[in-house]
Amino acid sequence: MTVFELYKTGLLTLQAHQIEDAAVDADLLFSEAFGKDKSWRIVHAGDRAEELKASQFLSFVERRVKGEPLQYILGAWSFFGRDFSVGDGVLIPRPETEELVERALELLPKDSPQIVYDLCAGSGAIGLTVALERPNCTVYLFEKYDAAFSYLEKNTNALGVQNVKLIQADVLKSPDETLPQADMLLSNPPYIPSSEVPVLQQEVQREPHTALDGGEDGLCFYRAIRSLWLHRVKKDGYLLFECGNHQAKEISSLFAGDTAKQNVLYDFNAVDRIVEINV
């Protein structure tokens, strides 16, 4: 089988199983299997495909059509221009979450030390990015689950981040009161209502439900953060949350009596995605 025939077989298989953006997936999976870019594939289209690498590519395609996320198969995904390791047990970083980081960086001064909390840190995409972009800050990343925490440690080491503290802790429980108070609290918590989790698309179902399920109305973690963590944010500090469609108004209401100013930011899809609270 030639390189072209192999690639076409994989592409047609993905298309037959109605994989969205099948051509993009085929390109990325081929590159991962062969260690070559798209231009190499085109130039060498008529060459005989190396058997072991061809088998690897077809194995990737099979995993994809069975519903495994592309990012898990590749083992990493880009966030804010850096690759973060991902796999079973950790949430995949999303492009819209980059907007949360962008807003945090706008609010954090570049030349003075700040304390930042990242609750439900997962892979560390939010907190590690902030730490790298603001080396004057000390970022505390809190993650409960073993699998996700292992990716958090792996990404911290791979990216060489020094100005962070990794803490395995449950956000739904009271924080350690000996920790320094935060100038900013960031969180992309589970926010999907429990009843909606079972009907999510197949790929999302492969991500940990603990990173998706936000309780009956999706707001369980926001309530917990208000009651358990709000007092750990300094006066004039900020809380920035990612949230689901049409949740921003309810989240703002939760914090209405405790904060000086609030703002709702919309993502590139015009969804009310970020709640900004000035304490």
Backbone hydrogen bonds, N-H to C=O, Kabsch-Sander energy under -0.5 kcal/mol:
donor,donor_aa,acceptor,acceptor_aa,energy
3,V,47,D,-2.5
4,F,45,A,-2.7
6,L,2,T,-2.7
7,Y,3,V,-2.5
8,K,4,F,-2.7
9,T,5,E,-2.3
10,G,6,L,-2.2
11,L,7,Y,-2.7
12,L,8,K,-2.8
13,T,9,T,-1.8
14,L,10,G,-2.2
15,Q,11,L,-2.5
16,A,12,L,-2.4
17,H,13,T,-1.2
18,Q,15,Q,-1.8
19,I,14,L,-2.4
20,E,18,Q,-0.5
22,A,19,I,-0.9
25,D,21,D,-2.3
26,A,22,A,-2.8
27,D,23,A,-2.3
28,L,24,V,-2.4
29,L,25,D,-2.9
30,F,26,A,-2.4
31,S,27,D,-2.4
32,E,28,L,-2.2
33,A,29,L,-2.2
34,F,30,F,-2.7
35,G,31,S,-2.2
36,K,31,S,-0.5
41,R,37,D,-1.7
42,I,38,K,-2.0
43,V,39,S,-2.5
44,H,40,W,-2.5
45,A,42,I,-1.2
47,D,44,H,-1.6
49,A,1,M,-2.6
54,A,50,E,-2.6
55,S,51,E,-2.5
56,Q,52,L,-1.9
57,F,53,K,-2.4
58,L,54,A,-2.4
59,S,55,S,-1.9
60,F,56,Q,-2.3
61,V,57,F,-2.3
62,E,58,L,-2.2
63,R,59,S,-2.3
64,R,60,F,-2.2
65,V,61,V,-2.4
66,K,62,E,-1.1
67,G,64,R,-1.8
68,E,63,R,-2.0
73,I,69,P,-1.7
74,L,70,L,-2.4
75,G,71,Q,-1.7
76,A,71,Q,-0.6
77,W,84,F,-2.1
79,F,82,R,-3.1
82,R,79,F,-1.5
84,F,77,W,-2.7
86,V,75,G,-1.3
90,V,87,G,-1.7
97,T,94,R,-0.8
98,E,94,R,-0.6
98,E,95,P,-1.2
99,E,95,P,-0.5
99,E,96,E,-1.0
100,L,96,E,-0.6
100,L,97,T,-0.6
101,V,97,T,-1.6
102,E,98,E,-2.6
103,R,99,E,-2.0
104,A,100,L,-2.2
105,L,101,V,-2.5
106,E,102,E,-1.6
107,L,103,R,-1.5
108,L,104,A,-1.8
114,Q,136,N,-0.5
116,V,114,Q,-0.5
116,V,138,T,-2.5
117,Y,184,M,-2.6
118,D,140,Y,-2.8
119,L,186,L,-2.6
120,C,142,F,-0.8
121,A,142,F,-2.7
124,G,121,A,-2.4
128,L,124,G,-2.6
129,T,124,G,-0.6
129,T,125,A,-0.9
130,V,126,I,-2.3
131,A,127,G,-2.3
132,L,128,L,-2.2
133,E,129,T,-2.4
134,R,130,V,-2.1
137,C,134,R,-2.4
138,T,114,Q,-2.7
139,V,137,C,-0.5
139,V,163,N,-2.2
140,Y,116,V,-3.3
140,Y,138,T,-0.5
141,L,139,V,-0.6
141,L,165,K,-2.8
142,F,118,D,-2.8
142,F,140,Y,-0.5
143,E,141,L,-0.5
143,E,167,I,-2.0
149,F,145,Y,-2.8
150,S,146,D,-2.1
151,Y,147,A,-1.4
152,L,148,A,-2.2
153,E,149,F,-2.5
154,K,150,S,-2.3
155,N,151,Y,-2.8
156,T,152,L,-2.1
157,N,153,E,-2.3
158,A,154,K,-2.5
159,L,155,N,-2.3
160,G,156,T,-0.6
160,G,157,N,-0.6
161,V,156,T,-1.9
164,V,162,Q,-1.2
165,K,139,V,-2.4
167,I,141,L,-3.1
167,I,165,K,-0.5
169,A,143,E,-0.6
169,A,167,I,-1.0
171,V,169,A,-0.6
173,K,170,D,-1.8
177,E,175,P,-0.6
179,L,176,D,-1.6
182,A,232,R,-3.1
183,D,115,I,-2.6
184,M,115,I,-1.6
185,L,238,Y,-2.7
186,L,117,Y,-3.0
187,S,240,L,-1.8
188,N,119,L,-0.8
192,I,212,L,-2.6
194,S,215,G,-2.2
196,E,193,P,-1.9
197,V,193,P,-0.9
197,V,194,S,-0.7
199,V,196,E,-1.0
200,L,197,V,-1.5
205,Q,201,Q,-1.9
206,R,202,Q,-0.7
206,R,203,E,-1.0
207,E,204,V,-1.6
211,A,208,P,-1.7
212,L,209,H,-1.4
213,D,209,H,-3.1
214,G,192,I,-2.9
214,G,212,L,-0.6
218,G,215,G,-0.6
220,C,214,G,-2.5
223,R,219,L,-2.0
224,A,220,C,-1.9
225,I,221,F,-2.5
226,R,222,Y,-2.1
227,S,223,R,-2.5
228,L,224,A,-2.8
229,W,224,A,-0.5
229,W,225,I,-1.9
230,L,225,I,-1.6
232,R,229,W,-2.0
233,V,230,L,-1.8
234,K,182,A,-3.0
237,G,234,K,-2.3
238,Y,183,D,-2.0
239,L,277,I,-2.5
240,L,185,L,-2.7
241,F,275,V,-2.4
242,E,187,S,-2.1
243,C,273,R,-2.2
247,Q,244,G,-1.9
251,I,247,Q,-2.3
252,S,248,A,-2.7
253,S,249,K,-1.9
254,L,250,E,-1.8
255,F,251,I,-1.3
256,A,253,S,-0.9
258,D,255,F,-1.7
259,T,255,F,-0.8
260,A,278,N,-2.0
261,K,278,N,-1.7
263,N,276,E,-2.5
265,L,274,I,-2.8
267,D,271,V,-2.6
270,A,267,D,-2.2
273,R,265,L,-1.1
273,R,271,V,-1.6
274,I,265,L,-2.2
275,V,241,F,-2.2
276,E,263,N,-3.5
276,E,274,I,-0.6
277,I,239,L,-3.0
277,I,275,V,-0.5
278,N,261,K,-3.4
279,V,237,G,-2.7
279,V,277,I,-0.6
